[in-house]
């Protein structure tokens, strides 16, 4: 590997060691808990009229916003883990995308019910938030089941030679480092926007767009290592899954849930078909199949 790849890999490894692992997870867990409790207390103080006038205008009255806050913070952490997964394998990063998508749907189910006091006055129609709570939650559960099946698939590496594998991983870490920089910028603006207006800006699709370009970059980089057609097709198909996720996030209710489930099914079918092909044909990773 050249000097630049080694440098970026060392920087990436240092950051990953600090932000990814059991010690970091405990710190993030404590941060989420404290943030949730502070949000609940602040909202309760606002309901009791104990906050200053300027602050009370920014803080919501509904305690469910505290759940929205903590789920948003958890999603930011999951996006970061998705970046780290990219350096291990494309398939692992794809699976992490589905995990993030399922959490976005769960978050949407909570956002669909803004006030418990309004439930008794709601009619049973397509605009009833309770219906959207169920459809978002159920679609997240379906994707959760698909992810469990995804975990059972054997992880087949794309390259067999150690020197090629090390070089490819180092290149992916460099791409992941750029993704991490974009993520930090987007995340900082989102958190600032939330605490200023108590309203989370819908920037999940923005990061998925950035991740889509990263998928394409990985596909193009992989071509330089003599990848098989089936591997190129799989990686490009994974990029299409990211497009489907983007479409689902931009779609109206009901369509969003359907497209999300279809995206998860497509990702699993793609990974399953690729693995079965490699196993049945006994293809050594990175090698072309012989002609009979």
N, C-alpha and C positions, 0 to 999 in steps of 0.2 A: 504493500500500500504506500501511496505517496505521503509526503509530509502533511499536506492539507487535510487529507482524510483522517490521518492519525490525530491531528490537532482537534478537529471537530468531534471525533469519536471520544477523545479524552474529556472534552467539555461536556458532551452529552452524558457520559458515564458519571461524571461528578454531579450533574444536576439530577439525574435519575436516582442516584444514591441518596440524595437529600430529600427528594419529593416522592419517592416510590419505595414502598417497603412497609414492614410492620410498625417501625417507629414512627414513620411519617403518617401512617394510617391512624395511629392512636392520637397524634396531634390534631389531625384533621377532624377526627371524631369529636374530640373535646371542643374544637372550634365550632363545629356544627351545633353541638349541644348548647354552648354558651350563647351563640347567635340566636337560637330558637327561644331560649328562656328570656333573653333580653327583649326580643321582639314581642313575646307574649306579655311581659311586664309593661313594656312601653305602650302597647295597645290598650291594656287594662287601665293604665294611668290616664290615657286619653279618654276612655269611656267614663272615668270618674271625674273628668274635668280638672285634672291636676297638672296638666302640661301647659307651658307657656303658649300664648295665642299663635305665634308664628309656627311653633313646632307642631301644635295640635292640628294645624291645617295640612301638614304633610303626612302625619301618622294616620293610618286608616282606623276605623272603628271595629272592623270585623277581625276576629281572632284567627280566622282561616288564612289571613295574609301571612301569619307567622309560619304556617305550613308551606305556603308558596315560597317564602324566603329560604327556608332550610332546604327544600327540594331543589331550588335554583342553585344553591351553593353546592349541593351534592352533585348536581349535573355538571357544574364546572369542574369538579374533581374527576368525574367520570370522563369528561372530554380530555382531561390531562392524561388519564390512564390509557385512553384510546391512542394518544400520540405515542406513549411509551410502548404500547403493544405493537405498533408498526415496525419497530426495530427487531422484534422477535420473528414475526411472520405476517405476511399479508392476510392469511386466513384468520389469524388471531385478531388482527386489527378489525377485520370485517365483522367478526363475532362481537367485538366490543362495540361497534357501531350499532348493532342490533340491541345490545344491552342499553345503550344510551337512548335509543329510540323508544324502547319499552318504558324507560323512566320518564321520558318526555310525555308519553301518553298517560302515565299515572299522574304526573303533575297536572296535565290538562283535565283529568277527572276531578281533581280537587278544585281547580279554577272554575269548573263548570257549575259549582254550587257556591255562590258568593255569600249567601246568608241563610242560615237554618230557619230563621223566623219567617221566610217567605214560602217555605215548602207547603204549608197548609192552603195557601191562596193560589197555588199553581195548578193549572188545568193539565189534563193528560193529553199533550200534543207534542209534536216534533221539536218544539222550542223549549220544552220542559228541561231544565238543567239536570234533573234527576236521571232522565233518559241518557243524556250525554255523559253523565258520571258513570253509568253502567257500560255504555258502549266503549268509552275510552278505557275503563278498567278491564273489561273483558278482552278487548283487542290487545292490551298490554299483557294479559295472562296468556293469550294464544302465542304471542311472540316469545314469552318466557318459556313455554313448552318447546317451541322450535329451537331456542337457544340450548335447552337441555339436550336435545337430540344432536345439536351441533357439537356439543362437548364430547360426545361419544365417538366422533369421527377421528380417525388417526391423522396426526399432523405429518404430512409428507413434505420434506424440504425440497426446494426447487433445485438445489445444487448439491453435488456430491463431493467435489474436491474442496479440501479445507481452505486452500488459499483463495479460491474463487468465492467460497462462502464468506470468509472473513472480509473480503473486499466488498462484497455485496451488502453485508450487514453494516459495515462502516458507512457506505453510501446512504443506506436507509436512515442511519442515525443522523447524518448530516441533513437529510430532508426533514426528519422528525424535529431537529433542532430549530429549523426555520418555521415549522408548524407551531412549535412551542412558543416562539416569539410572537407569532400572529395570535395565538391563543391568549397569551398574557395581555396583549394590547386590547383584544376584544373583551376579555374578562374584566379588566380594570374599568373600562368604560361602562360595562353592564352593572357592575357592583356600585359604582359611583352614581349611575342613573337611578338605581333602585333606592339607595339611601337618600337621594335628593328628592325623588318624586314618589317613592313607595310604589313603583310600577316597573315591572321587569320588561325591558325592551326585548322584542323577539329577534334575537341575534343568533339563535341556534342554527338557523338556515345559513347565516353568513359563514359560520365556521364549517358547516358541512360543504359549502361551496369551496372553501379553501382546501378542505380535505379531499374533495373531488380532484382538484388540480394535483394534489400530492399523489393520488392514486394513478393518475395518468403519467406523472413523472416516474413513478416506480415501474410502471409497465414499460416505458421507454428505456429506463436504465437496465431492466432485466433483459431486454433484447441484446444488449451488449455482452451478455454472458451466454449467448447461444441457447435461449430457452426454446422448448418444444412449443408447437402450435397449441397443444392442449393447455399448457401453462399460461401462454399469452392470452388465450381465450378466457381462461378462468380469471386472470387478473383484470382483464378488460371488463368481464362480466361483473366483477366486484365493484368496479367503477360505476357500472350501470345501476347497481344496487344503491350506491350513494345518490345517483340522480333520482331514483325512485323515492328515496327518503326525502330529498329536497322537494319533490312534487307533492308528497304526502303532507309535508309541513306547510306548503302553500295552498293546500286544498281545503275546501269547506268541511264542516263537520259531517260525519258519516263516511264521506269519501276519504277523508284523512285516515280513518281507522282501517278501511278496506285496503287502501294502497299500502299502508304500513305492513299489514299482514302479508300481502302479496310480495312485498320487497323481502320480507324475512323468509318466505317460502322459496323465492327465487335464489336467495343467497345459500340456503341450505341445500337445495337441489343441485346447484352449481358445484358446491364443495363436495357433496356426496358423489356426484357423477365423476368428478375429477379423481377422487380417491379410489373409486371402484375401477376406473380405467387403469390407473397406475398399478393397483394390486393384481387385477386379472391379467394384465399384460406383462407383469413382473418387470416393469421399467425401473431401472436404477435412476434416482433423481438426477436430472441434468443430462441424461444420456438419451440418444435417439433410439427408438425401437428398431430392431433388425427387420429386414425384408425377407419374407419367405416365398 
